[in-house]
Amino acid sequence: MAKLESPVETIDLADIGPPNWERLCVLSPYSTNENASSTLGFDWDVEGKTGIESRDDVYVLVFVDQGNVLSHVEIPRQERELINSSISCLERADSIIVWSADDGWSVLPAAPRAGLVKIFLQAILTNLLNPKAALFFLAFIPQFIDPAAGPMALQTLRLGVIVAAASSLWLALIAAMVATAGQNLRRHPRVVALQRWITGSLFVGLGLRLAIADSSD
């Protein structure tokens, strides 16, 4: 069982839930086994699993698949109601629970995630349409080819494999770092808003500088 510390601003269910859940059910404080069975649609010992029947400080998110509880997460209770009554049971796996000071908690569908094949094909298309990459390798690789060392095609292939392997390792490291940073940022929307404001201000400033420089010339 996982616990989320208070205060919580944004929760991506992909971060806290199992990979393939069918339904998300929310159990409010003081829920009993009877209440849980009514909400879940099957018997589950919520009293033994969470002790929520005697607590008023937590809500419990229960991830369900085919009549089985996959996992459950405790959400600390805030000053206001944490969970809107309209989302006591949610039947979609890609969702985000968002806290709003005005509306309490609500559930929004997450943006659809592109498949791995689609992402891979987009990356290939991007590189094919980027002439700078092709021109760079046409100028870079021949410098390391020795006509006396054997077939040039084989040398070119070997160098290409080395470059591809090194690039794959480096990009995999960057992807892992960015994914971790993205998960942390999603939990702090104020930081995301500040980052966007700073980035937007920098681009506006650069644009104004270029415009002023062009007009002065």
C-alpha positions in Angstrom: 0.0 0.0 0.0 1.4 3.4 -1.0 0.8 6.7 0.8 0.9 10.2 -0.6 2.1 13.0 1.6 0.1 16.2 2.1 -0.2 18.6 0.4 -0.8 17.0 -3.0 -1.5 19.3 -6.0 -1.5 16.9 -9.0 -1.5 13.1 -9.1 -0.8 11.2 -12.3 -2.5 7.8 -11.8 0.2 6.2 -14.1 2.7 7.0 -11.4 0.9 5.5 -8.4 -1.3 2.8 -9.9 -0.6 -0.6 -11.5 -0.1 -0.7 -15.2 -3.4 -2.3 -16.2 -6.3 -1.4 -14.0 -9.9 -1.4 -15.1 -11.5 0.7 -12.5 -10.5 3.2 -9.8 -12.8 3.4 -6.8 -12.5 6.0 -4.0 -13.3 5.0 -0.5 -14.0 7.9 1.9 -13.1 8.1 5.6 -15.0 5.8 8.0 -15.7 3.3 5.1 -16.7 -0.1 6.3 -16.5 -3.5 4.6 -20.1 -3.1 3.7 -19.5 0.4 2.1 -16.5 -0.9 0.2 -18.4 -3.9 -1.1 -21.2 -1.6 -2.3 -18.7 0.7 -4.1 -16.4 -2.0 -5.5 -19.1 -4.5 -6.5 -17.5 -7.3 -4.6 -16.3 -8.2 -1.1 -13.1 -6.7 0.1 -11.7 -6.4 3.6 -11.1 -2.7 3.6 -11.1 -2.6 7.4 -8.3 -5.1 7.7 -6.3 -3.7 4.8 -6.5 0.0 5.7 -8.2 0.6 9.1 -10.1 3.4 7.3 -13.3 2.6 9.2 -11.9 4.3 12.3 -10.0 7.1 10.5 -11.1 10.5 9.2 -7.7 11.7 7.8 -7.4 9.7 4.6 -9.2 8.6 1.5 -8.3 5.3 -0.2 -7.9 4.9 -3.9 -8.6 1.3 -4.9 -7.3 0.0 -8.3 -9.5 -2.9 -9.5 -9.3 -5.3 -12.5 -11.8 -8.0 -13.2 -13.2 -8.1 -9.7 -9.8 -8.1 -8.0 -8.0 -5.4 -6.0 -4.6 -4.8 -7.7 -3.4 -2.2 -5.2 -4.6 0.7 -3.0 -3.2 4.1 -2.2 -3.9 6.3 0.8 -4.6 10.0 0.1 -4.3 12.4 3.0 -7.4 14.4 3.8 -7.2 18.2 3.2 -9.2 21.0 4.9 -11.8 20.5 2.2 -13.4 17.4 0.7 -10.7 15.5 -1.2 -12.7 13.5 -3.5 -15.8 14.7 -5.4 -18.8 12.4 -4.9 -19.2 12.2 -8.6 -16.0 10.2 -9.1 -16.6 7.5 -6.5 -15.8 4.9 -9.2 -13.9 5.8 -12.3 -13.6 3.4 -15.3 -10.6 4.6 -17.3 -6.9 4.0 -16.7 -5.4 7.1 -18.2 -6.5 9.9 -15.9 -5.2 12.6 -13.7 -6.6 13.6 -10.3 -6.3 17.4 -9.9 -6.6 19.4 -6.7 -8.3 22.8 -7.0 -8.7 25.2 -4.1 -12.1 26.1 -5.5 -13.5 22.8 -6.6 -11.7 20.2 -4.4 -10.5 17.1 -6.2 -11.6 16.2 -9.7 -10.6 13.7 -12.3 -9.5 14.7 -15.8 -8.6 12.4 -18.7 -4.9 12.4 -19.4 -3.6 13.2 -22.9 -3.5 10.1 -25.1 -0.1 8.6 -25.2 1.5 7.8 -28.6 2.6 4.2 -29.2 6.3 3.3 -29.3 6.2 2.4 -33.0 4.7 5.8 -33.8 7.3 7.6 -31.8 10.1 5.6 -33.5 8.7 6.4 -37.0 8.4 10.1 -36.1 12.0 10.1 -34.9 13.2 8.5 -38.2 11.2 10.9 -40.3 12.6 13.9 -38.3 16.2 12.7 -39.0 15.5 12.0 -42.7 14.1 15.5 -43.1 17.1 17.1 -41.3 19.9 17.6 -44.0 22.4 18.8 -41.4 22.7 15.3 -39.9 23.4 13.7 -43.2 25.8 16.4 -44.3 27.7 16.1 -40.9 28.2 12.4 -41.3 29.2 12.7 -44.9 31.9 15.1 -43.8 32.8 13.4 -40.5 33.0 9.7 -41.3 35.4 9.7 -44.3 38.1 11.2 -42.1 38.4 7.9 -40.2 38.4 5.6 -43.3 41.7 4.2 -44.4 41.7 2.8 -47.9 44.6 0.5 -47.0 42.7 -1.0 -44.0 40.2 -3.0 -46.1 36.9 -2.5 -47.9 35.7 1.1 -47.3 32.0 0.0 -47.2 32.8 -2.3 -44.3 34.7 0.4 -42.5 31.9 2.8 -43.0 29.4 0.3 -41.7 31.5 -0.4 -38.6 31.9 3.3 -37.8 28.2 3.8 -38.3 27.4 1.0 -35.8 29.8 2.5 -33.2 28.2 6.0 -33.6 24.7 4.6 -33.4 25.5 2.6 -30.3 27.1 5.5 -28.5 24.2 7.8 -29.5 21.6 5.2 -28.3 23.2 5.0 -24.9 23.5 8.8 -24.5 19.9 9.4 -25.7 18.6 6.6 -23.4 20.3 8.3 -20.4 18.7 11.7 -21.4 15.3 10.1 -21.8 15.5 8.5 -18.3 16.5 11.8 -16.8 13.8 13.7 -18.6 11.2 11.2 -17.7 12.1 11.4 -14.0 12.1 15.2 -14.1 8.7 15.2 -15.9 7.1 13.0 -13.3 8.3 15.2 -10.5 7.2 18.4 -12.3 3.7 17.0 -12.9 3.3 16.8 -9.1 4.1 20.5 -8.8 2.1 22.5 -11.4 3.2 25.8 -9.9 6.8 24.9 -10.8 5.7 24.0 -14.3 3.8 27.3 -14.7 6.9 29.2 -13.5 9.1 27.3 -15.9 6.8 28.2 -18.8 6.6 31.8 -17.7 10.4 32.1 -17.6 10.8 30.2 -20.9 8.2 32.4 -22.6 9.8 35.6 -21.3 13.2 34.5 -22.6 11.8 33.9 -26.1 9.9 37.2 -26.1 13.1 39.0 -25.0 15.2 37.4 -27.7 12.5 38.3 -30.3 12.5 41.9 -29.2 16.2 42.0 -29.2 16.3 40.7 -32.8 13.6 43.1 -33.8 15.5 46.1 -32.3 18.8 45.0 -33.9 17.2 44.7 -37.3 15.5 48.1 -37.1 18.8 49.8 -36.0 20.6 48.3 -38.9 
